[in-house]
Amino acid sequence: MKKSISALIVGNVVNISLGAKLYKKNCGTPEEANELYRLVMVARENPTDENIQTVRAYLNEKLRVAFLTGLENDPETGNVFLAGFNTPIPSELVSVIEEYHENGHPMDALINFWKLLMLNPDVAVRESLFGFIGKHDFSVTENGYMVVYKAVAQHSEHKNNPLSEFVAEKHLSVKKDWKCSPNKYGVYVDENGEFAITKWKTIEKWNRKGKTFECFGKLGDLYDAITVEDSTLAPVYTDKHTRRMKIELGLPVEMNRTECDSDSNRGCSYGLHVGATSYVESFASHGDTVLVCLVNPAHVVAVPTHDNSKMRVSEYFPFAIAKYENGKIDIVEEKYFENDYMEYEVDALEAMVAKIQANEKPIATAKKANEETRPMSELQKILESRLVDLG
């Protein structure tokens, strides 16, 4: 058996004789070539099934990535899995995991994104979503949520408080652009009668000097007041299509998944529409408000087959008002407000686990989607793993 395994390394190229077959591997770096040569020598000296499979895995690009990054693989099918799970990771995501690994980037966002996407009952979405968002300016938070945008209109039955809208927009701006706590700033009315913010220390100085001005409080506290403590203060919007929905910051917007259309060939159909900036900028009109939202990949219903940078979902979580000027959206690239959404997710995940234990499907299937075929044990394992992550 030992004589049937050999290798020759020349620069970045490794020629391997394994059993009755010859392999030639062009490695990207000398370090990679040396590692492959080392693995062959280990298998030559100790030709166990495990050592030989390790060499075979390294010869297959997807399996090599799995080997290097601690993922699992099936040499027969070429599928790669997150350790402990049986849902295949799409090739495009495997490639990005490899890139992150080679550059030493943290992979928490990718892994958490995939854990959430594994919960999606539609195999077409699981296979295509990551490639779709990679083509546009979507970003993914550390907890795996997608940051998306939504153009909305004023609700006809609600007149929004200008102070609430100002607070919602400035709260995001301070965290995103200035990268500091919103409570370091206070909201007041300037000499022109306009809402403005300044450092809280400055407002304290004005108070000591007896300056006359109207102060509403700290920016962070005001935001909490309108989104958490008193929802009657929160700005209320509606969708631009039906004008019937009630959309509020800090509350998930939901639609029954069974009423959504999963047909990826239909750009406009039943479901909640969100998108990247290119879609929203073309859809929004003068006077509209653009909301920044989080989407759990598990709730994506349809990914369009054509390039139009929008998707249909069954739930999204609006958390801030985007800066939208001259037809352009200021992109939000970092994580914000995840904890608020995670509180809702914990309840939803626990409900899904309860349904599985009662032999029900954890997530309903949308119209025209294939039925879920994975065993309940796999789905329960994914749900419980996510719950542990959130804890």
C-alpha positions in Angstrom: 0.0 0.0 0.0 2.8 2.4 0.8 4.3 2.0 -2.7 1.0 3.2 -4.3 1.3 6.6 -2.7 4.0 9.1 -3.8 4.4 12.7 -4.7 6.8 15.1 -6.5 6.8 18.8 -5.6 8.2 21.4 -8.1 7.6 25.0 -7.1 3.8 25.4 -6.6 3.0 22.2 -8.5 2.5 18.8 -6.8 2.3 15.6 -8.8 0.7 12.8 -6.8 0.3 9.1 -7.4 -2.6 7.8 -5.4 -3.5 4.2 -6.0 -3.9 3.7 -9.7 -4.5 7.4 -10.4 -2.2 10.3 -11.1 -3.1 13.9 -9.9 -1.5 17.2 -10.7 -2.3 20.1 -8.3 -1.4 23.7 -9.1 -1.3 25.4 -5.7 -1.7 29.1 -5.2 1.4 29.5 -2.9 4.5 27.5 -1.9 3.1 27.1 1.6 0.0 25.4 0.1 2.1 23.1 -2.0 4.3 22.2 0.9 1.2 21.4 3.0 -0.2 19.1 0.4 3.2 17.4 -0.1 3.3 16.9 3.7 -0.1 15.3 3.8 0.8 12.9 1.0 3.9 11.9 3.0 1.8 11.3 6.1 -0.5 9.1 4.1 2.4 7.2 2.6 3.9 6.4 6.0 0.5 5.7 7.6 -2.0 4.8 4.8 -5.2 4.8 6.9 -8.5 5.6 5.2 -8.6 8.9 7.1 -5.2 10.1 5.9 -6.0 9.1 2.3 -9.3 10.9 2.4 -7.5 14.0 3.7 -5.3 13.9 0.6 -8.3 13.4 -1.7 -10.1 16.3 0.0 -7.1 18.6 -0.5 -7.1 17.8 -4.2 -10.8 19.0 -4.6 -11.0 22.8 -4.3 -14.2 22.9 -2.3 -13.1 20.1 -0.1 -9.7 21.7 0.4 -11.4 24.9 1.6 -13.4 22.7 4.0 -10.3 21.1 5.3 -8.5 24.4 5.8 -11.4 26.2 7.5 -12.6 23.4 9.8 -15.7 22.6 7.7 -16.8 19.1 6.9 -17.1 17.6 3.5 -18.4 14.6 1.5 -15.7 13.4 -0.9 -18.2 11.5 -3.0 -20.6 14.4 -3.7 -18.2 17.3 -3.2 -20.6 19.0 -0.8 -19.3 21.1 2.1 -21.1 21.5 5.4 -20.9 23.5 8.6 -19.5 21.1 11.2 -22.3 19.1 12.7 -24.9 19.8 10.0 -26.0 18.2 6.8 -27.3 21.2 4.7 -24.8 21.8 1.8 -23.1 25.2 1.7 -23.4 26.9 -1.7 -20.2 27.1 -3.7 -20.1 30.9 -3.8 -20.2 31.1 0.0 -17.5 28.4 0.3 -15.3 30.5 -2.0 -15.8 33.6 0.2 -15.1 31.6 3.3 -11.8 30.6 1.7 -11.0 34.2 0.8 -11.7 35.3 4.4 -9.6 32.5 5.8 -6.6 33.3 3.6 -6.8 36.9 4.5 -7.3 36.3 8.2 -10.7 38.0 8.3 -13.1 37.1 11.0 -15.8 34.7 9.7 -18.5 35.2 12.3 -20.8 37.2 9.9 -20.5 34.5 7.2 -21.1 31.6 9.6 -24.0 33.3 11.3 -25.5 34.2 8.0 -25.4 30.6 6.9 -26.9 29.4 10.2 -29.9 31.6 9.5 -30.1 30.7 5.9 -30.1 27.0 6.8 -33.4 27.8 8.5 -34.9 28.9 5.2 -37.2 26.1 3.9 -36.7 27.0 0.2 -33.7 25.2 -1.3 -33.6 27.7 -4.2 -33.1 30.6 -1.8 -30.5 28.7 0.2 -28.5 28.2 -3.0 -28.8 31.6 -4.6 -29.1 34.2 -1.9 -25.5 34.7 -1.0 -24.5 35.1 -4.7 -27.3 37.6 -5.2 -26.3 39.9 -2.3 -22.7 39.7 -3.4 -23.7 41.5 -6.7 -25.2 44.4 -4.9 -24.4 46.7 -2.0 -26.1 44.5 0.7 -24.0 44.1 3.9 -24.2 41.4 6.5 -23.9 42.1 10.3 -21.9 40.0 12.7 -25.0 38.1 13.7 -25.8 37.2 10.1 -28.6 39.7 9.3 -28.8 41.5 6.0 -28.9 45.3 6.0 -31.5 46.4 3.4 -33.5 49.5 2.4 -37.2 50.3 2.0 -38.9 53.3 0.4 -42.1 54.2 2.3 -44.7 56.9 2.3 -46.4 58.9 5.1 -49.4 57.0 6.6 -52.6 58.8 5.8 -54.1 58.2 9.3 -50.9 59.3 11.2 -49.3 62.7 11.2 -45.7 62.1 12.3 -44.1 64.2 14.9 -41.2 66.1 13.2 -39.1 65.7 16.4 -39.5 61.9 16.2 -38.3 61.8 12.6 -35.4 64.1 13.4 -34.3 61.9 16.3 -34.6 58.7 14.2 -32.4 60.0 11.5 -29.8 61.7 13.7 -29.6 58.6 16.0 -28.3 56.5 13.1 -26.1 59.2 11.8 -24.3 59.6 15.1 -23.7 55.9 15.5 -22.8 55.3 11.8 -20.7 58.4 10.9 -19.4 59.6 14.2 -19.2 56.2 15.8 -20.0 57.2 19.3 -22.9 57.0 21.8 -26.0 59.0 20.9 -26.3 60.0 24.5 -23.2 62.2 24.2 -25.5 64.5 22.2 -28.6 66.5 23.1 -31.5 67.6 20.9 -32.5 71.3 21.0 -34.1 74.0 18.9 -31.6 76.4 17.3 -32.0 80.2 16.8 -33.7 79.5 13.4 -36.4 77.4 15.1 -34.9 74.2 13.6 -34.1 70.9 15.5 -30.4 70.5 16.0 -28.0 68.4 18.1 -24.9 69.4 20.0 -22.7 67.7 22.6 -24.5 67.2 25.9 -21.6 68.9 27.7 -22.3 72.0 25.7 -25.9 72.0 26.7 -24.9 71.6 30.3 -22.7 74.7 30.0 -25.6 76.6 28.4 -27.8 75.6 31.4 -25.1 76.9 33.9 -24.9 80.2 32.0 -28.7 80.6 32.1 -29.0 80.6 28.3 -32.6 80.5 27.1 -33.2 77.6 24.7 -35.5 74.6 24.3 -33.8 71.2 25.0 -35.6 67.9 24.6 -33.1 65.6 26.2 -30.3 63.2 25.2 -30.5 61.7 21.7 -30.2 58.1 22.8 -32.9 58.4 25.4 -35.2 60.1 23.0 -34.7 57.3 20.5 -35.6 54.7 23.1 -38.6 56.7 24.1 -40.1 56.7 20.6 -39.2 53.1 19.7 -39.4 51.2 23.0 -41.1 53.1 25.8 -43.9 54.9 24.0 -44.8 53.6 20.5 -47.3 56.4 20.0 -44.4 58.8 19.5 -42.7 56.6 16.8 -43.0 57.7 13.2 -45.6 55.7 11.3 -45.3 54.9 7.5 -47.0 52.8 4.9 -46.0 50.9 1.8 -46.1 52.8 -1.5 -48.1 50.1 -3.3 -51.2 49.3 -1.3 -51.0 52.2 1.2 -52.5 49.9 3.8 -49.6 48.7 5.8 -48.5 50.2 9.1 -44.7 50.4 9.3 -43.1 51.6 12.6 -39.5 51.8 13.6 -38.4 49.0 16.0 -41.3 46.7 15.1 -41.0 43.7 12.7 -43.2 44.0 9.6 -44.6 40.5 8.8 -46.6 38.7 6.2 -47.7 35.1 6.3 -45.1 33.1 4.3 -47.8 30.9 2.8 -49.3 34.1 1.1 -45.9 35.0 -0.5 -44.8 34.0 -4.0 -41.5 32.2 -4.3 -41.3 32.3 -8.1 -37.9 33.9 -8.8 -39.0 34.6 -12.4 -41.6 37.2 -11.2 -40.1 40.5 -10.2 -43.3 41.9 -8.6 -45.6 39.5 -6.8 -47.0 38.7 -3.3 -44.5 39.4 -0.5 -42.8 42.2 1.2 -40.3 44.0 -1.1 -36.9 45.3 0.1 -33.7 46.0 -1.7 -30.3 47.4 -2.2 -29.8 51.1 -2.8 -29.9 50.9 -6.6 -33.5 49.5 -6.5 -34.7 51.8 -3.7 -33.2 54.9 -5.4 -35.0 54.1 -8.6 -38.3 53.3 -6.8 -38.4 56.2 -4.3 -40.1 59.5 -5.2 -39.6 63.0 -3.9 -41.0 63.3 -0.4 -40.6 59.6 0.4 -38.7 58.3 3.4 -36.1 55.5 3.1 -35.9 53.2 6.0 -32.9 51.0 7.0 -34.0 47.5 7.8 -32.6 44.2 8.9 -33.7 40.9 7.2 -33.2 37.5 8.6 -32.0 35.3 5.7 -34.5 32.6 6.9 -37.3 35.0 5.9 -36.3 35.6 2.3 -39.0 34.2 0.0 -37.8 34.9 -3.5 -34.5 35.9 -5.1 -35.0 37.4 -8.6 -33.2 35.5 -11.5 -32.7 38.8 -13.3 -30.5 41.6 -11.9 -32.8 44.1 -10.3 -31.4 44.3 -6.7 -34.6 43.6 -4.8 -36.1 40.6 -3.1 -39.3 39.4 -1.6 -39.3 38.5 2.1 -41.9 37.5 4.7 -40.5 39.8 7.4 -38.2 42.8 7.8 -37.2 44.9 10.8 -37.1 48.7 10.2 -34.7 50.3 12.7 -33.7 53.8 11.3 -34.3 56.5 8.8 -31.6 56.6 6.1 -30.0 59.8 5.0 -31.6 60.3 1.5 -30.6 63.4 -0.4 -30.7 64.2 -4.1 -31.9 60.8 -5.0 -29.0 59.0 -3.3 -28.9 56.9 -0.1 -26.1 57.0 2.3 -25.2 53.3 2.6 -25.1 51.7 6.1 -22.3 49.2 6.2 -21.9 48.3 9.9 -24.0 46.6 12.5 -26.7 48.6 14.3 -29.7 47.8 16.5 -29.3 44.0 16.2 -30.1 43.4 19.9 -33.6 44.8 19.4 -34.3 42.4 16.6 -32.6 39.4 18.3 -35.2 39.7 21.2 -37.9 39.0 18.7 -35.9 36.2 17.0 -35.4 34.3 20.3 -39.2 34.0 20.7 -39.6 32.9 17.1 -36.9 30.3 17.3 -38.3 28.9 20.6 -41.7 28.6 18.9 -40.2 26.8 15.9 -38.5 24.3 18.2 -41.9 23.6 19.9 -43.5 23.0 16.5 -40.8 20.5 15.5 -41.3 18.7 18.8 -45.0 18.5 17.8 -44.0 17.1 14.3 -44.9 20.3 12.5 -42.8 22.2 10.0 -40.9 25.1 11.6 -41.3 27.6 8.8 -44.2 27.6 6.4 -43.5 27.2 2.7 -44.4 30.0 0.3 -46.4 29.4 -2.9 -44.7 27.5 -5.7 -41.8 26.5 -3.4 -40.7 22.9 -3.0 -41.7 21.3 0.3 -39.0 21.0 3.0 -37.3 17.6 2.7 -34.7 17.8 5.5 -35.4 15.7 8.6 -36.8 17.3 11.7 -33.6 16.3 13.6 -31.5 18.5 11.3 -33.8 21.5 11.6 -34.0 21.2 15.3 -30.2 21.1 15.5 -30.0 24.3 13.5 -32.6 26.1 15.6 -31.0 25.0 18.9 -27.5 26.0 17.7 -28.9 29.5 16.8 -30.5 29.8 20.2 -27.2 29.0 21.9 -25.5 31.7 19.8 -28.1 34.3 20.8 -27.7 33.3 24.5 
